[in-house]
């Protein structure tokens, strides 16, 4: 009988998207094939402390997206020896071992290369993109520059830094990009800290808000177009899903509408597109995935303008797995259940890890 693979599902984290992570983790754990995988559940609280949950999530208010909380249980650390990667209590007692990490850490300290670097140092397989792809995907400034250099359409933008927060004025930027602007923290996901700006007073408030979340802020033009998303899956030969469309009830797909309000937006799967539009969007999604050094999985979000021009808005390298998340929903529409999807993601991680370990590290 084959030994089951111990999958460390790491969730929570020091991020504004902490609660979303708990909901995603709940669905991923439920999707693990017990014949192949043994869950080893580790929750990270808002202060960065790791907690061992064993093989069952211990959540409070799990059915309320706005109140869901992680129940702080046994504090642990990850230790290494020559034989295994061990989960160890604060007193040094070995509790369990792990074979692969499945990070369910949306946003900073998880989706930005942090947990991926941790996994690499620990020589552990890790689901999703590696350090470089994760860091690029999180940093909207670097992402946009790479896409622009590759000839892939993006919204025009400038970058402000906390070292010189008054470098740009609304008057200056609006003359260049138009009177409606979006101000975003460069390293933050899921609409956190993002503001729509139509005046000087809006602009100042938006900068103040964005700089609460990051030292680098993106100021970009408004793009009028349909919001289309594609799920991408795989390593060397990635596959792209059919496109789906986000139709917000009030024009702006905010954090609350994305994760807390199941009626905040309509998800149209598949999106109503022509064959030519569908293929063009899928091609751009794959080009973006390759350009940004992504692997394992990512969701690519674009705008489709009236003239059929495609503008890449962002990528999400550890997309949500909640009940209303687009990434698993798109694959489910194509007949790939969340159980199959989770299995494939773990196998891609293990395969990539073996490939990396086959490379020489000595000269």
C-alpha positions as CSV (number, residue, x, y, z in Angstrom):
1,X,0.0,0.0,0.0
2,X,1.4,3.4,-1.0
3,X,2.2,5.8,1.8
4,X,-0.1,8.9,1.9
5,X,1.5,12.2,1.2
6,X,1.4,14.6,4.1
7,X,0.2,18.0,2.9
8,X,0.7,21.0,5.1
9,X,-2.2,23.3,4.3
10,X,-1.0,26.7,5.7
11,X,-3.7,29.3,6.1
12,X,-4.6,32.6,7.8
13,X,-1.5,34.8,7.8
14,X,-0.5,38.4,8.4
15,X,-2.6,39.8,5.6
16,X,-5.7,42.0,5.1
17,X,-7.1,38.9,3.4
18,X,-6.8,36.7,6.5
19,X,-10.5,35.8,6.7
20,X,-10.7,34.9,3.0
21,X,-7.8,32.5,3.5
22,X,-9.7,30.7,6.2
23,X,-12.6,30.1,3.8
24,X,-10.4,29.0,1.0
25,X,-8.6,26.6,3.3
26,X,-11.8,25.1,4.5
27,X,-12.7,24.1,0.9
28,X,-9.2,22.9,0.0
29,X,-9.0,20.6,3.0
30,X,-12.4,19.1,2.2
31,X,-11.2,18.4,-1.4
32,X,-8.2,16.4,-0.4
33,X,-8.4,12.7,-1.4
34,X,-7.9,10.8,1.9
35,X,-6.6,7.8,0.0
36,X,-3.7,9.9,-1.3
37,X,-3.2,12.7,1.1
38,X,-3.0,13.3,4.8
39,X,-3.7,16.9,5.8
40,X,-1.4,18.6,8.3
41,X,-3.2,21.8,9.1
42,X,-1.2,24.9,10.2
43,X,-2.9,28.2,10.9
44,X,-0.9,31.5,11.1
45,X,-2.5,34.1,13.3
46,X,-2.5,37.9,12.7
47,X,0.7,38.2,14.7
48,X,2.6,35.6,12.6
49,X,2.5,32.8,15.2
50,X,2.0,29.3,13.7
51,X,-0.6,27.0,15.3
52,X,-1.0,23.2,14.7
53,X,-4.6,22.2,13.9
54,X,-3.9,18.5,13.3
55,X,-6.1,17.1,10.5
56,X,-9.2,19.1,11.2
57,X,-9.7,22.9,10.8
58,X,-10.6,24.6,14.1
59,X,-12.5,27.8,13.0
60,X,-14.9,30.1,14.8
61,X,-18.0,31.4,13.0
62,X,-17.1,29.4,10.0
63,X,-20.4,30.0,8.2
64,X,-20.1,33.8,8.4
65,X,-17.6,35.3,6.0
66,X,-17.4,38.6,7.9
67,X,-16.9,37.0,11.4
68,X,-14.9,33.8,10.6
69,X,-11.8,33.4,12.8
70,X,-9.0,31.0,13.4
71,X,-9.1,29.3,16.8
72,X,-5.6,29.7,18.2
73,X,-4.5,26.3,19.4
74,X,-1.0,24.7,19.8
75,X,1.8,27.0,18.8
76,X,4.4,25.2,16.7
77,X,7.5,25.7,14.5
78,X,8.8,23.9,11.4
79,X,12.1,22.1,12.1
80,X,14.4,20.2,9.8
81,X,16.7,17.2,10.3
82,X,18.4,14.8,7.8
83,X,15.3,12.6,7.6
84,X,12.2,14.7,7.6
85,X,10.6,18.1,8.0
86,X,9.0,18.1,11.3
87,X,6.3,20.1,13.0
88,X,7.7,20.8,16.5
89,X,6.0,22.2,19.6
90,X,7.5,25.1,21.5
91,X,9.0,22.6,24.0
92,X,10.8,20.7,21.1
93,X,8.5,17.8,20.9
94,X,8.0,16.4,17.4
95,X,4.3,16.4,16.5
96,X,4.1,15.5,12.8
97,X,6.1,15.6,9.6
98,X,5.2,17.1,6.1
99,X,6.0,16.3,2.5
100,X,4.6,19.3,0.6
101,X,3.2,22.7,1.4
102,X,-0.1,24.0,0.1
103,X,-0.1,27.7,1.0
104,X,-3.5,29.2,1.3
105,X,-2.1,32.6,2.2
106,X,-3.7,35.3,0.1
107,X,-1.9,38.6,-0.1
108,X,1.2,39.7,1.7
109,X,3.4,37.3,3.6
110,X,2.2,34.4,1.5
111,X,1.4,35.3,-2.0
112,X,4.4,37.6,-2.4
113,X,7.2,35.0,-2.4
114,X,7.6,34.9,1.4
115,X,6.2,31.4,2.1
116,X,7.7,30.2,-1.3
117,X,11.2,31.2,-0.1
118,X,10.5,29.5,3.2
119,X,9.7,26.3,1.4
120,X,12.8,26.5,-0.8
121,X,15.0,26.9,2.2
122,X,13.3,24.0,3.8
123,X,13.7,22.0,0.5
124,X,9.9,21.3,0.4
125,X,7.6,21.1,-2.6
126,X,5.2,24.1,-2.6
127,X,2.0,24.4,-4.5
128,X,1.7,27.4,-6.9
129,X,4.3,29.8,-8.4
130,X,7.8,30.0,-7.0
131,X,9.6,32.9,-5.3
132,X,10.1,35.0,-8.5
133,X,6.7,34.5,-10.1
134,X,5.0,35.1,-6.8
135,X,6.9,38.3,-6.1
136,X,6.3,39.7,-9.6
137,X,2.6,38.8,-9.5
138,X,2.2,40.7,-6.3
139,X,4.1,43.8,-7.3
140,X,1.8,45.7,-9.7
141,X,4.6,48.1,-10.6
142,X,7.1,45.4,-11.7
143,X,4.4,43.3,-13.2
144,X,3.2,46.2,-15.4
145,X,6.8,47.0,-16.5
146,X,7.4,43.4,-17.6
147,X,4.1,43.1,-19.5
148,X,4.7,46.5,-21.2
149,X,8.2,45.4,-22.3
150,X,6.7,42.2,-23.7
151,X,4.1,44.2,-25.8
152,X,1.2,43.0,-23.7
153,X,-1.5,45.7,-23.1
154,X,-1.7,47.4,-19.7
155,X,-3.3,50.5,-18.3
156,X,-1.0,53.6,-18.3
157,X,0.3,54.3,-14.9
158,X,2.9,56.1,-12.7
159,X,4.4,54.9,-9.4
160,X,4.6,57.0,-6.3
161,X,6.8,56.1,-3.4
162,X,6.5,56.9,0.3
163,X,10.0,58.5,0.2
164,X,8.3,61.2,-2.1
165,X,4.6,60.8,-1.6
166,X,3.7,64.2,-3.1
167,X,5.7,63.6,-6.3
168,X,2.4,63.5,-8.4
169,X,-0.6,65.7,-8.1
170,X,-4.1,65.0,-9.3
171,X,-3.9,67.9,-11.8
172,X,-0.6,66.5,-13.2
173,X,-1.8,62.9,-13.6
174,X,-5.3,63.7,-14.7
175,X,-3.9,65.7,-17.6
176,X,-2.0,62.6,-18.7
177,X,-4.5,59.8,-18.0
178,X,-8.0,61.5,-17.7
179,X,-10.0,62.8,-14.8
180,X,-11.0,59.3,-13.4
181,X,-8.1,57.4,-11.9
182,X,-7.5,54.4,-9.7
183,X,-5.0,54.5,-6.8
184,X,-3.7,51.1,-5.6
185,X,-1.1,49.8,-3.2
186,X,1.5,48.1,-5.4
187,X,1.8,45.1,-3.2
188,X,-1.7,44.2,-2.1
189,X,-4.5,42.1,-3.6
190,X,-8.2,41.7,-3.8
191,X,-9.1,45.4,-4.0
192,X,-7.7,46.2,-0.5
193,X,-6.6,49.8,-0.3
194,X,-7.8,50.7,-3.8
195,X,-9.7,53.9,-4.5
196,X,-11.5,55.3,-7.5
197,X,-10.6,59.0,-7.8
198,X,-12.4,61.8,-9.6
199,X,-11.1,64.9,-7.8
200,X,-8.1,66.5,-6.0
201,X,-9.6,65.7,-2.5
202,X,-10.3,62.1,-3.6
203,X,-6.7,61.8,-4.8
204,X,-5.2,62.9,-1.5
205,X,-7.4,60.6,0.5
206,X,-6.6,57.7,-1.9
207,X,-2.9,58.2,-1.5
208,X,-3.1,58.3,2.3
209,X,-5.1,55.1,2.2
210,X,-2.9,53.2,-0.2
211,X,0.3,54.2,1.7
212,X,-1.2,52.6,4.8
213,X,-0.7,49.2,3.0
214,X,2.5,49.7,1.0
215,X,5.5,52.0,0.5
216,X,4.8,52.0,-3.3
217,X,1.6,53.1,-4.9
218,X,0.2,52.8,-8.4
219,X,-1.8,55.6,-10.0
220,X,-3.4,54.4,-13.2
221,X,-5.9,55.4,-15.8
222,X,-9.4,54.1,-15.8
223,X,-10.1,51.4,-18.3
224,X,-13.7,51.1,-19.6
225,X,-14.3,47.5,-20.5
226,X,-15.7,44.1,-19.5
227,X,-13.9,42.4,-16.6
228,X,-12.9,39.0,-17.9
229,X,-10.9,36.3,-16.0
230,X,-9.1,33.1,-17.0
231,X,-7.7,30.3,-14.8
232,X,-4.3,29.0,-15.8
233,X,-3.0,25.6,-14.6
234,X,0.3,23.8,-15.1
235,X,4.1,24.2,-15.3
236,X,6.0,23.9,-18.6
237,X,2.8,23.3,-20.6
238,X,0.1,25.3,-18.9
239,X,-3.6,25.1,-19.8
240,X,-6.0,28.0,-19.8
241,X,-9.7,27.7,-18.9
242,X,-12.6,29.2,-20.7
243,X,-13.0,32.9,-19.7
244,X,-15.6,34.1,-17.2
245,X,-16.9,37.5,-16.7
246,X,-17.3,39.6,-13.5
247,X,-20.4,41.9,-13.6
248,X,-20.3,44.1,-10.4
249,X,-23.6,45.4,-9.2
250,X,-22.3,48.9,-8.9
251,X,-19.3,49.2,-11.2
252,X,-16.4,48.6,-8.8
253,X,-15.5,45.0,-7.8
254,X,-14.5,45.9,-4.2
255,X,-13.1,43.5,-1.5
256,X,-16.5,43.2,0.1
257,X,-18.3,42.4,-3.2
258,X,-15.6,39.9,-4.1
259,X,-15.5,37.9,-0.9
260,X,-18.2,38.9,1.6
261,X,-21.3,39.5,-0.5
262,X,-22.4,36.6,-2.7
263,X,-24.8,39.0,-4.5
264,X,-22.1,41.7,-5.0
265,X,-21.4,40.6,-8.5
266,X,-22.6,38.2,-11.1
267,X,-20.2,35.6,-12.3
268,X,-21.0,34.7,-15.9
269,X,-19.4,31.4,-16.9
270,X,-18.6,31.1,-19.7
271,X,-18.4,34.8,-20.6
272,X,-20.5,35.7,-23.6
273,X,-17.7,36.1,-26.2
274,X,-17.2,35.3,-29.8
275,X,-14.8,32.5,-30.7
276,X,-12.2,35.1,-31.8
277,X,-12.5,37.1,-28.5
278,X,-12.2,33.9,-26.4
279,X,-9.1,32.7,-28.2
280,X,-7.5,36.2,-28.0
281,X,-8.1,36.4,-24.3
282,X,-6.8,32.9,-23.7
283,X,-3.7,33.6,-25.7
284,X,-3.0,36.8,-23.7
285,X,-3.6,34.8,-20.4
286,X,-0.9,32.3,-21.5
287,X,1.5,34.9,-22.7
288,X,1.1,36.7,-19.4
289,X,1.6,33.5,-17.4
290,X,4.9,32.8,-19.3
291,X,6.1,36.4,-19.2
292,X,5.7,36.7,-15.4
293,X,7.5,33.3,-14.7
294,X,4.3,31.8,-13.2
295,X,3.8,28.1,-12.6
296,X,1.4,25.7,-10.9
297,X,-1.6,28.1,-11.0
298,X,-2.7,31.7,-11.4
299,X,-5.7,33.6,-12.4
300,X,-5.2,36.3,-15.1
301,X,-7.7,39.2,-15.1
302,X,-8.2,41.4,-18.1
303,X,-10.4,44.2,-19.5
304,X,-12.0,43.7,-22.9
305,X,-12.6,47.1,-24.5
306,X,-15.3,47.9,-27.0
307,X,-12.7,47.8,-29.8
308,X,-11.6,44.3,-28.7
309,X,-8.4,45.6,-27.2
310,X,-7.3,43.4,-24.3
311,X,-5.7,45.1,-21.2
312,X,-4.2,42.9,-18.5
313,X,-5.3,44.2,-15.1
314,X,-3.6,41.8,-12.7
315,X,-2.6,38.3,-11.9
316,X,-3.5,36.4,-8.8
317,X,-0.9,33.7,-8.0
318,X,-2.8,32.1,-5.1
319,X,-6.4,32.7,-6.1
320,X,-9.3,32.3,-3.8
321,X,-11.0,28.9,-3.3
322,X,-14.1,30.1,-1.6
323,X,-17.6,29.1,-2.7
324,X,-17.9,32.1,-5.0
325,X,-14.2,32.2,-6.3
326,X,-13.7,32.4,-10.0
327,X,-10.6,30.1,-10.2
328,X,-12.1,26.8,-9.2
329,X,-15.5,27.8,-10.7
330,X,-14.0,28.1,-14.2
331,X,-12.4,24.7,-14.0
332,X,-15.6,23.2,-12.5
333,X,-17.5,24.4,-15.6
334,X,-15.1,22.5,-17.8
335,X,-15.7,19.3,-15.8
336,X,-12.7,19.5,-13.4
337,X,-14.0,19.1,-9.8
338,X,-12.2,20.9,-7.0
339,X,-11.0,17.5,-5.8
340,X,-9.3,16.9,-9.2
341,X,-8.0,20.4,-9.3
342,X,-6.4,20.2,-5.8
343,X,-4.9,16.8,-6.7
344,X,-3.3,18.2,-9.9
345,X,-1.9,21.3,-8.1
346,X,-0.2,19.1,-5.5
347,X,1.2,16.8,-8.2
348,X,2.5,19.8,-10.2
349,X,4.3,21.0,-7.1
350,X,5.9,17.6,-6.4
351,X,7.0,17.3,-10.0
352,X,8.6,20.8,-10.1
353,X,10.4,20.1,-6.8
354,X,11.9,16.9,-8.1
355,X,13.1,18.7,-11.2
356,X,14.7,21.4,-9.2
357,X,16.4,18.9,-6.9
358,X,17.8,17.1,-9.9
359,X,19.9,20.1,-10.8
360,X,23.5,20.4,-9.6
361,X,24.2,22.8,-6.8
362,X,28.0,22.1,-6.8
363,X,30.7,23.1,-9.3
